Amino acid sequence: MKITSFYKFFNSSFFSIYFIKIKKNLSSLLLVIFSSIILIWGLFDSCLQTHLDSFAYCKNIFHYTRQSIFLILVVAIIALTKYRTTKFYQILSFVALVNILIISLVFCDFIEDHKQHFISANWQMQLIPYYLQYVFAPLIYCFYVWKRPITFLGWKKVWIVFVHPFCYFLLSAIIFGFKADLKSHFINPYYQNNLTVAYFKLFVSFLLLAMGLIGVQKIKIHPFYKGALLVLGAFLICVIPRETSDWNHAKELVFYPQQMGSSLFPESQDIAKQLSNLVLEFEGKQDTGLKTGEKILELGAGSGNVTKYLVQKFGAQNVIALEYDKELCNVLRNKFPGLTVIEGDACNFIELLKKQIDETQIKQIKGIVSTLPLSIFSQEQLQELNKNLATVIKQNKIRFVEYRFLLFLREKHIIGDGVEEIQDTKNQIFVSSAILPTKVFIFAAIDVTK
């Protein structure tokens, strides 16, 4: 009798209507839960970035990424109310879509997010909020919008997508000060020195994405072709932040893949910047300059993606760049006046340095940075490189810094006797090209770390 009454109670009209509403709004409820988790986790991780100064710390907490996740949360909440049929909801849904896609495609090539490199030993757990924000959130929200009857803006209302980024840059400039904030927004030294170009490229990125989404919704073609157009558009937007020298890198990779041995474009900006930061850092104290005559050596400079950060920090006259490709050497010379560029095989860099510069300057090398593609090196080449590295590292008592993709890491790089890897994971794990976890490895002479 009790079981029958219980069954009738849950089959009453009240609960039937209640469960129908839940089923109808299930996607929005799940999006509320999902975006809330991402937002809270992202804010919590941002608060842990205590190594940043107060200026960068505050900006990182209120980063455009966190704001865009919050916007998705607002959209999902409104979808559970009677206001989901209003034009405001339609506009907000579209703006949130543009924002989250921009973040995933290009934003962090312009604006640094300190959550892209991790500060604790438990880096595997910290990869989760990164992937949630930059990979899964865009995919899930795109699916959510696709499954709901949301009408995108008309051509004349495209300007609305610029309201949020405009307010973001304006308010942060007002709060933190125009002079300090305008340049500090951008991670890339090139864009720091060419603000007009940076803002113009961001404007073009937002415009192309918004117009592309509107156009794809309006045209009547097979969904497969719509998808192909969206993929093509996403690729075009991804290359907007690239500098001219990056295209030289891509061209050389196409024609000489066995020589270049890397991805289509150079490493991400946060990896490049951190390589320059770590090359002179000991016991948590970071040197910001070199004494007269001291040098930083870069092996495999490519098109200068890491070089620009070394030049920014240490000065072009204090950096020696080794590059095998002749055309990329010319790119480096034109891009960085005053930089010492040496063409040749970096595996035997000591002999190259002896031929090109005063031999005594080798003893003045105070740090070595490498982006060499070790995976394509023969055993003989790797042995020669390690021999050279061990000699200079031990002789000069310096650091050697390189990065490797963890997914393709088949074996550890063992340089030789007297040199060890510094087992400190702080700020060494990154995510490159949106999906590839990457580790920066730091080596030093054993007696240096005691």
MOBELCOR-V688508 format. One line per field, one symbol per residue. ss: DSSP state (H for helix, E for strand, L for the rest). A space follows every 50 residues. Layout:
ss=???
This chain:
ss=LHHHHHHHHHLLHHHHHHHHHHHHLHHHHHHHHHHHHHHHHHHHHHHLLL LLLHHHHHHHHLLHHHHHHHHHHHHHHHLLLHHHHLHHHHHHHHHHHHHH HHHHHHHHHHELLHHHEELLLLHHHHHHHHHHHHHHHHHHHHHHHHHLLL LLLLHHHHHHHHHHHHHHHHHHHHHHLHHHHHHHLELLHHHHHLHHHHHH HHHHHHHHHHHHHHHHHHLLLLHHHHHHHHHHHHHHHHLLLLLHHHHHHH HHHHHLHHHHLLLLLLLLHHHHHHHHHHLLEELLEELLLLLLLLEEEEEL LLLLLLHHHHHHHHLHHHEEEEELLHHHHHHHHHHLLLLEEEELLHHHHH HHHHHHLLHHHHHHEEEEEELLLHHHLLHHHHHHHHHHHHHHHHHHLLEE EEEEEHHHLLLLLLLLLLEEELLLLLLLEEEELLLEEEEEEEEEEHHHLL
